Amino acid sequence: MPMPKRKPYYNPTSTMQELLTAVCEFYGEPVDDRKEDDPDHVSLHDVAEEFNITVMKARKLLITGGRYSTSLSRKVQELHAQGLTVAQITEKTGLKRSSVNSYLPYTNIVYNLPDISIKAERQKQYRVRKRNNARTDAEKEEKLWQELTYLQGCLFTTSKGLDFTYRIRGGEMFGDRKEKSITKATVMKAYGKVIELDGVVKGPKVLGTFGASYLYPIFVKMGLIKTAGA
């Protein structure tokens, strides 16, 4: 009589499929070194850290999902398509066997590239939060205006449920729902309040500045203000 399976409902193929989908969604826009480089794109190390996997496994998953392409990955795949074994590719390229394998897609997973346009803004906000977390408070204050400039055009929602966007012109922020601009000095004052409260700000009024109803949701999306469940 055969021994019962320890995990009778475990399906390695579907589990890998779920991981592949999650990794690709987290990575966002495909990377191809034949196109213009985006210095703010989520990196392989970001993926590895997020999913607690190795960088090589992250790369293999992203290659399988059509999200990652470099001259080296294309060369390895071309040699493999010509019929060369992993050992032969290792000898020809000087790469280690594990590296060669990481540049080849999984063959037991069929993956359809989903529409990623709706995820672009989420990835953009993730990159801003990651950079902010790596800085000291002084560095954050110096870079805050640059980050706000980077996020201009994204969609935000006030605490009253009103959608809005904004544009930066010189030292002023212009919201599409407000005629009067929010000055850079006002933004820094509101940010100083956030730092003072260690990110625990219970509503726009606590910021105590003009345009707080706009600054509050922006700071929330940037990860500067802590909200319930965050």
C-alpha positions in Angstrom: 0.0 0.0 0.0 1.6 3.4 -1.0 2.4 5.9 1.6 -0.1 8.9 1.7 1.2 12.2 0.4 2.3 14.6 3.1 0.7 17.5 1.2 -2.1 15.8 -0.8 -3.4 19.2 -2.2 0.1 20.6 -3.1 0.5 21.2 -6.8 4.0 22.4 -7.6 3.0 23.6 -11.1 0.2 25.8 -10.0 2.2 27.0 -7.0 5.0 28.1 -9.4 2.4 29.7 -11.7 1.1 31.8 -8.8 4.6 32.8 -7.8 5.4 33.7 -11.4 2.3 35.8 -11.7 3.0 37.6 -8.4 6.6 38.3 -9.3 5.7 39.7 -12.8 3.0 41.9 -11.4 5.4 43.2 -8.7 8.2 43.9 -11.3 5.9 45.8 -13.5 7.0 47.1 -16.9 9.3 44.7 -18.9 13.0 45.6 -19.0 14.9 45.3 -22.3 18.5 46.7 -22.5 17.8 47.6 -26.2 15.4 50.2 -25.0 15.9 53.4 -22.8 16.9 52.5 -19.3 14.6 53.5 -16.4 16.8 54.1 -13.3 13.8 53.9 -11.0 12.6 50.5 -12.2 12.2 47.7 -9.6 15.4 45.7 -9.5 16.0 42.0 -9.4 17.3 42.5 -5.8 13.9 44.2 -5.0 12.1 41.1 -6.3 14.3 38.7 -4.5 13.9 40.5 -1.2 10.1 40.9 -1.6 9.5 37.2 -2.3 12.4 35.8 -0.2 14.0 34.1 -3.3 17.5 34.3 -4.9 18.3 36.9 -7.5 18.9 34.1 -10.0 15.4 32.6 -9.4 13.9 36.1 -9.7 15.6 36.5 -13.0 14.5 33.1 -14.3 10.9 33.8 -13.3 11.0 37.2 -15.0 12.5 35.8 -18.2 9.8 33.1 -18.2 7.2 35.9 -17.9 8.7 38.0 -20.7 9.6 40.8 -18.3 13.5 40.6 -18.5 15.7 40.7 -21.5 19.4 41.5 -21.8 22.2 40.9 -24.3 23.5 38.1 -22.1 20.1 36.4 -21.5 19.4 36.6 -25.3 22.8 35.0 -26.1 22.3 32.1 -23.6 18.8 31.5 -25.0 20.0 31.6 -28.6 22.8 29.1 -27.9 20.3 26.8 -26.1 17.9 27.1 -29.1 20.8 26.0 -31.4 20.9 22.8 -29.4 23.8 23.4 -27.1 23.6 21.8 -23.6 24.0 23.8 -20.4 27.5 22.4 -20.0 28.4 23.6 -23.6 26.9 27.0 -22.9 28.9 27.2 -19.7 32.1 26.5 -21.6 31.3 28.9 -24.4 30.3 31.8 -22.2 32.4 31.3 -19.1 29.2 31.5 -16.9 28.6 29.1 -14.1 26.1 26.3 -14.6 23.6 27.9 -12.1 23.9 31.3 -14.0 23.2 29.7 -17.3 20.1 28.0 -15.9 18.9 31.4 -14.5 19.0 32.9 -18.0 16.8 30.2 -19.4 13.0 30.2 -18.9 11.1 27.5 -17.1 9.8 25.0 -19.6 7.0 23.6 -17.5 5.1 26.9 -17.0 2.9 28.5 -19.7 2.6 32.2 -19.0 0.5 34.8 -20.8 1.7 38.3 -20.3 -1.2 40.3 -18.7 -2.1 43.9 -19.2 0.3 45.8 -17.0 -0.8 49.4 -17.7 -3.0 49.5 -14.6 -0.1 48.5 -12.4 2.3 51.2 -13.6 1.3 53.8 -11.1 1.5 51.3 -8.2 5.1 50.4 -9.2 6.0 54.1 -9.5 4.7 54.7 -5.9 6.6 51.7 -4.7 9.9 53.0 -6.0 9.3 56.4 -4.3 8.6 54.7 -1.0 11.7 52.5 -1.3 13.9 55.5 -1.9 12.4 57.4 0.9 12.9 54.6 3.4 16.6 54.6 2.6 17.2 58.2 3.4 17.7 60.1 6.6 15.1 62.8 7.6 17.4 65.5 6.3 17.9 63.8 3.0 14.1 63.2 2.6 13.4 66.9 3.1 15.9 67.8 0.4 14.5 65.2 -2.0 10.8 65.6 -1.2 10.2 68.2 -3.9 11.9 66.1 -6.5 9.7 63.1 -5.5 6.6 65.3 -5.8 7.7 66.4 -9.2 8.2 62.7 -10.2 4.7 61.8 -9.0 2.9 64.7 -10.7 0.1 63.5 -13.0 -0.7 60.5 -10.9 -4.3 60.2 -9.6 -5.0 60.9 -5.9 -8.2 60.9 -3.8 -9.0 63.3 -1.0 -10.5 62.0 2.3 -13.9 63.2 0.9 -13.6 60.9 -2.1 -12.6 63.6 -4.7 -10.1 62.5 -7.3 -7.4 65.0 -8.3 -4.0 65.3 -10.0 -1.4 68.1 -9.7 1.4 69.7 -11.6 4.6 71.3 -10.4 5.7 74.6 -11.8 8.8 76.2 -10.4 8.3 76.4 -6.6 4.5 75.8 -6.7 2.1 72.9 -6.8 -1.1 73.4 -8.8 -4.0 71.0 -8.2 -6.6 70.5 -10.9 -9.4 71.2 -8.3 -7.9 74.4 -6.8 -7.1 77.7 -8.4 -4.6 78.8 -5.8 -1.3 77.1 -5.8 0.4 75.4 -2.8 3.9 76.9 -2.4 7.0 74.8 -1.8 7.4 76.4 1.7 3.9 75.3 2.6 4.6 71.7 1.5 7.8 71.7 3.6 5.8 73.0 6.6 3.3 70.2 6.2 6.1 67.6 5.8 7.7 68.9 8.9 4.5 68.2 10.8 4.5 64.6 9.4 8.1 64.1 10.7 7.2 65.6 14.1 4.3 63.2 14.5 6.4 60.2 13.2 4.0 59.7 10.3 0.9 59.3 12.6 -1.4 62.0 11.2 -5.1 61.5 11.8 -6.5 63.5 9.0 -5.6 66.5 6.8 -6.5 69.2 9.4 -3.6 68.0 11.6 -1.1 69.2 9.0 -2.3 72.7 9.7 -1.4 74.2 6.4 -3.2 75.5 3.3 -3.9 72.7 0.8 -3.7 70.0 3.5 -6.6 68.2 1.9 -4.4 67.6 -1.1 -1.1 67.1 0.6 -2.5 64.5 3.0 -3.5 61.8 0.4 -0.2 62.5 -1.5 1.8 61.9 1.6 -0.2 58.8 2.3 0.6 57.3 -1.2 4.2 58.2 -0.8 4.3 56.1 2.4 5.1 59.1 4.6 1.8 59.0 6.6 0.8 55.8 8.3 -2.8 54.8 8.0 -4.9 52.1 9.7 -3.9 48.7 8.4 -0.6 50.0 7.0 
